[in-house]
Amino acid sequence: MTTLIRFLNDKSAATAVEYGLLAALISIGMLVGLGSFSDALLAVFQTITNAIIGAGPV
């Protein structure tokens, strides 16, 4: 019985859950941000590729 009472009074698990939720929210935010950033970066690389192909042999 005392083990159950100690478990119910332990607040460290709540802190771990909060940190887990915070990490999940940060990860979701990064994935959304990197998704839009990757499209812009892909366009830059495509422009560079087209410029190199268009230059032809020197």
N, CA, C and O atoms as CSV, one atom per row, in Angstrom:
chain,resi,resn,atom,element,x,y,z
A,1,MET,N,N,0.823,-1.199,0.000
A,1,MET,CA,C,0.000,0.000,0.000
A,1,MET,C,C,0.866,1.262,0.000
A,1,MET,O,O,0.554,2.241,-0.678
A,2,THR,N,N,1.942,1.225,0.759
A,2,THR,CA,C,2.813,2.407,0.799
A,2,THR,C,C,3.478,2.640,-0.555
A,2,THR,O,O,3.763,3.781,-0.920
A,3,THR,N,N,3.725,1.574,-1.294
A,3,THR,CA,C,4.312,1.729,-2.625
A,3,THR,C,C,3.346,2.469,-3.546
A,3,THR,O,O,3.767,3.329,-4.319
A,4,LEU,N,N,2.083,2.150,-3.472
A,4,LEU,CA,C,1.071,2.831,-4.282
A,4,LEU,C,C,0.972,4.304,-3.911
A,4,LEU,O,O,0.864,5.158,-4.791
A,5,ILE,N,N,1.005,4.602,-2.648
A,5,ILE,CA,C,0.932,5.999,-2.199
A,5,ILE,C,C,2.170,6.769,-2.667
A,5,ILE,O,O,2.064,7.910,-3.118
A,6,ARG,N,N,3.342,6.137,-2.557
A,6,ARG,CA,C,4.563,6.790,-3.036
A,6,ARG,C,C,4.490,7.031,-4.539
A,6,ARG,O,O,4.915,8.081,-5.022
A,7,PHE,N,N,3.954,6.062,-5.278
A,7,PHE,CA,C,3.823,6.214,-6.734
A,7,PHE,C,C,2.881,7.356,-7.093
A,7,PHE,O,O,3.162,8.121,-8.016
A,8,LEU,N,N,1.776,7.479,-6.381
A,8,LEU,CA,C,0.806,8.535,-6.657
A,8,LEU,C,C,1.347,9.915,-6.283
A,8,LEU,O,O,0.971,10.910,-6.902
A,9,ASN,N,N,2.214,9.987,-5.292
A,9,ASN,CA,C,2.784,11.263,-4.872
A,9,ASN,C,C,4.009,11.658,-5.689
A,9,ASN,O,O,4.473,12.793,-5.573
A,10,ASP,N,N,4.545,10.760,-6.510
A,10,ASP,CA,C,5.746,11.036,-7.303
A,10,ASP,C,C,5.379,11.933,-8.474
A,10,ASP,O,O,4.533,11.573,-9.292
A,11,LYS,N,N,6.006,13.091,-8.559
A,11,LYS,CA,C,5.709,14.059,-9.615
A,11,LYS,C,C,6.739,14.036,-10.738
A,11,LYS,O,O,6.587,14.770,-11.714
A,12,SER,N,N,7.775,13.222,-10.631
A,12,SER,CA,C,8.814,13.209,-11.663
A,12,SER,C,C,8.297,12.638,-12.981
A,12,SER,O,O,8.775,13.032,-14.045
A,13,ALA,N,N,7.350,11.738,-12.935
A,13,ALA,CA,C,6.792,11.177,-14.168
A,13,ALA,C,C,6.020,12.248,-14.943
A,13,ALA,O,O,6.046,12.254,-16.174
A,14,ALA,N,N,5.346,13.139,-14.249
A,14,ALA,CA,C,4.617,14.214,-14.919
A,14,ALA,C,C,5.593,15.122,-15.654
A,14,ALA,O,O,5.298,15.592,-16.753
A,15,THR,N,N,6.748,15.371,-15.059
A,15,THR,CA,C,7.758,16.201,-15.704
A,15,THR,C,C,8.271,15.524,-16.966
A,15,THR,O,O,8.465,16.184,-17.987
A,16,ALA,N,N,8.490,14.225,-16.911
A,16,ALA,CA,C,8.963,13.490,-18.076
A,16,ALA,C,C,7.930,13.544,-19.204
A,16,ALA,O,O,8.293,13.686,-20.372
A,17,VAL,N,N,6.676,13.435,-18.867
A,17,VAL,CA,C,5.616,13.509,-19.880
A,17,VAL,C,C,5.575,14.903,-20.490
A,17,VAL,O,O,5.401,15.044,-21.700
A,18,GLU,N,N,5.731,15.921,-19.675
A,18,GLU,CA,C,5.732,17.289,-20.198
A,18,GLU,C,C,6.901,17.510,-21.148
A,18,GLU,O,O,6.735,18.124,-22.202
A,19,TYR,N,N,8.072,17.020,-20.787
A,19,TYR,CA,C,9.225,17.145,-21.681
A,19,TYR,C,C,9.001,16.365,-22.977
A,19,TYR,O,O,9.415,16.813,-24.046
A,20,GLY,N,N,8.363,15.228,-22.892
A,20,GLY,CA,C,8.057,14.454,-24.090
A,20,GLY,C,C,7.104,15.190,-25.011
A,20,GLY,O,O,7.297,15.202,-26.227
A,21,LEU,N,N,6.084,15.801,-24.444
A,21,LEU,CA,C,5.140,16.578,-25.250
A,21,LEU,C,C,5.814,17.792,-25.874
A,21,LEU,O,O,5.541,18.134,-27.025
A,22,LEU,N,N,6.682,18.438,-25.127
A,22,LEU,CA,C,7.412,19.587,-25.651
A,22,LEU,C,C,8.314,19.182,-26.811
A,22,LEU,O,O,8.381,19.878,-27.824
A,23,ALA,N,N,8.998,18.067,-26.662
A,23,ALA,CA,C,9.861,17.568,-27.741
A,23,ALA,C,C,9.040,17.209,-28.975
A,23,ALA,O,O,9.474,17.457,-30.099
A,24,ALA,N,N,7.865,16.630,-28.777
A,24,ALA,CA,C,7.011,16.276,-29.905
A,24,ALA,C,C,6.527,17.524,-30.643
A,24,ALA,O,O,6.504,17.543,-31.873
A,25,LEU,N,N,6.146,18.554,-29.910
A,25,LEU,CA,C,5.691,19.793,-30.548
A,25,LEU,C,C,6.821,20.474,-31.312
A,25,LEU,O,O,6.603,20.999,-32.404
A,26,ILE,N,N,8.016,20.469,-30.750
A,26,ILE,CA,C,9.155,21.062,-31.452
A,26,ILE,C,C,9.456,20.274,-32.718
A,26,ILE,O,O,9.752,20.866,-33.756
A,27,SER,N,N,9.386,18.949,-32.649
A,27,SER,CA,C,9.642,18.114,-33.819
A,27,SER,C,C,8.628,18.364,-34.924
A,27,SER,O,O,8.992,18.440,-36.098
A,28,ILE,N,N,7.376,18.490,-34.559
A,28,ILE,CA,C,6.333,18.750,-35.554
A,28,ILE,C,C,6.563,20.112,-36.204
A,28,ILE,O,O,6.423,20.258,-37.418
A,29,GLY,N,N,6.915,21.101,-35.397
A,29,GLY,CA,C,7.200,22.427,-35.941
A,29,GLY,C,C,8.376,22.413,-36.899
A,29,GLY,O,O,8.343,23.076,-37.936
A,30,MET,N,N,9.412,21.666,-36.561
A,30,MET,CA,C,10.578,21.575,-37.440
A,30,MET,C,C,10.232,20.861,-38.742
A,30,MET,O,O,10.693,21.271,-39.808
A,31,LEU,N,N,9.439,19.818,-38.676
A,31,LEU,CA,C,9.058,19.101,-39.890
A,31,LEU,C,C,8.241,19.985,-40.825
A,31,LEU,O,O,8.448,19.962,-42.038
A,32,VAL,N,N,7.331,20.751,-40.279
A,32,VAL,CA,C,6.527,21.653,-41.101
A,32,VAL,C,C,7.411,22.732,-41.713
A,32,VAL,O,O,7.288,23.038,-42.899
A,33,GLY,N,N,8.297,23.306,-40.916
A,33,GLY,CA,C,9.188,24.352,-41.413
A,33,GLY,C,C,10.156,23.833,-42.457
A,33,GLY,O,O,10.389,24.492,-43.470
A,34,LEU,N,N,10.720,22.661,-42.221
A,34,LEU,CA,C,11.668,22.099,-43.179
A,34,LEU,C,C,10.978,21.668,-44.467
A,34,LEU,O,O,11.608,21.640,-45.524
A,35,GLY,N,N,9.705,21.336,-44.393
A,35,GLY,CA,C,8.964,20.970,-45.600
A,35,GLY,C,C,8.876,22.131,-46.568
A,35,GLY,O,O,9.084,21.957,-47.769
A,36,SER,N,N,8.571,23.307,-46.064
A,36,SER,CA,C,8.491,24.474,-46.956
A,36,SER,C,C,9.883,24.946,-47.355
A,36,SER,O,O,10.067,25.440,-48.468
A,37,PHE,N,N,10.847,24.807,-46.487
A,37,PHE,CA,C,12.220,25.206,-46.810
A,37,PHE,C,C,12.820,24.299,-47.870
A,37,PHE,O,O,13.579,24.763,-48.721
A,38,SER,N,N,12.493,23.012,-47.833
A,38,SER,CA,C,13.067,22.078,-48.803
A,38,SER,C,C,12.582,22.379,-50.221
A,38,SER,O,O,13.326,22.175,-51.180
A,39,ASP,N,N,11.346,22.861,-50.366
A,39,ASP,CA,C,10.846,23.229,-51.696
A,39,ASP,C,C,11.649,24.397,-52.275
A,39,ASP,O,O,12.004,24.389,-53.454
A,40,ALA,N,N,11.932,25.394,-51.443
A,40,ALA,CA,C,12.709,26.545,-51.896
A,40,ALA,C,C,14.141,26.124,-52.227
A,40,ALA,O,O,14.710,26.588,-53.215
A,41,LEU,N,N,14.718,25.261,-51.419
A,41,LEU,CA,C,16.083,24.795,-51.656
A,41,LEU,C,C,16.155,23.959,-52.924
A,41,LEU,O,O,17.123,24.056,-53.677
A,42,LEU,N,N,15.146,23.144,-53.165
A,42,LEU,CA,C,15.096,22.352,-54.390
A,42,LEU,C,C,15.029,23.257,-55.618
A,42,LEU,O,O,15.652,22.958,-56.637
A,43,ALA,N,N,14.290,24.350,-55.537
A,43,ALA,CA,C,14.202,25.295,-56.653
A,43,ALA,C,C,15.557,25.950,-56.919
A,43,ALA,O,O,15.918,26.158,-58.078
A,44,VAL,N,N,16.301,26.272,-55.888
A,44,VAL,CA,C,17.630,26.862,-56.065
A,44,VAL,C,C,18.554,25.865,-56.750
A,44,VAL,O,O,19.268,26.228,-57.685
A,45,PHE,N,N,18.552,24.629,-56.303
A,45,PHE,CA,C,19.401,23.613,-56.926
A,45,PHE,C,C,19.008,23.353,-58.376
A,45,PHE,O,O,19.872,23.116,-59.220
A,46,GLN,N,N,17.720,23.397,-58.666
A,46,GLN,CA,C,17.263,23.202,-60.035
A,46,GLN,C,C,17.735,24.348,-60.925
A,46,GLN,O,O,18.129,24.115,-62.068
A,47,THR,N,N,17.702,25.564,-60.427
A,47,THR,CA,C,18.192,26.724,-61.174
A,47,THR,C,C,19.687,26.585,-61.459
A,47,THR,O,O,20.137,26.862,-62.571
A,48,ILE,N,N,20.438,26.165,-60.480
A,48,ILE,CA,C,21.885,25.965,-60.665
A,48,ILE,C,C,22.143,24.867,-61.687
A,48,ILE,O,O,23.009,25.007,-62.551
A,49,THR,N,N,21.396,23.779,-61.589
A,49,THR,CA,C,21.556,22.669,-62.541
A,49,THR,C,C,21.254,23.125,-63.968
A,49,THR,O,O,21.992,22.803,-64.899
A,50,ASN,N,N,20.177,23.866,-64.131
A,50,ASN,CA,C,19.818,24.361,-65.457
A,50,ASN,C,C,20.885,25.317,-66.006
A,50,ASN,O,O,21.174,25.304,-67.203
A,51,ALA,N,N,21.460,26.134,-65.142
A,51,ALA,CA,C,22.513,27.051,-65.584
A,51,ALA,C,C,23.755,26.288,-66.034
A,51,ALA,O,O,24.393,26.653,-67.022
A,52,ILE,N,N,24.091,25.233,-65.307
A,52,ILE,CA,C,25.283,24.434,-65.673
A,52,ILE,C,C,25.033,23.690,-66.988
A,52,ILE,O,O,25.908,23.644,-67.853
A,53,ILE,N,N,23.856,23.116,-67.134
A,53,ILE,CA,C,23.522,22.380,-68.365
A,53,ILE,C,C,23.470,23.346,-69.545
A,53,ILE,O,O,23.924,23.008,-70.638
A,54,GLY,N,N,22.921,24.546,-69.338
A,54,GLY,CA,C,22.791,25.524,-70.400
A,54,GLY,C,C,24.129,26.137,-70.831
A,54,GLY,O,O,24.230,26.680,-71.931
A,55,ALA,N,N,25.137,26.059,-69.991
A,55,ALA,CA,C,26.424,26.661,-70.312
A,55,ALA,C,C,27.143,25.897,-71.422
A,55,ALA,O,O,27.884,26.491,-72.205
A,56,GLY,N,N,26.931,24.612,-71.491
A,56,GLY,CA,C,27.543,23.796,-72.528
A,56,GLY,C,C,29.050,23.653,-72.334
A,56,GLY,O,O,29.612,24.143,-71.354
A,57,PRO,N,N,29.689,22.980,-73.272
A,57,PRO,CA,C,31.128,22.768,-73.129
A,57,PRO,C,C,31.910,24.063,-73.372
A,57,PRO,O,O,31.528,24.915,-74.175
A,58,VAL,N,N,32.991,24.162,-72.658
A,58,VAL,CA,C,33.820,25.383,-72.765
A,58,VAL,C,C,35.050,25.104,-73.589
A,58,VAL,O,O,35.871,25.998,-73.795
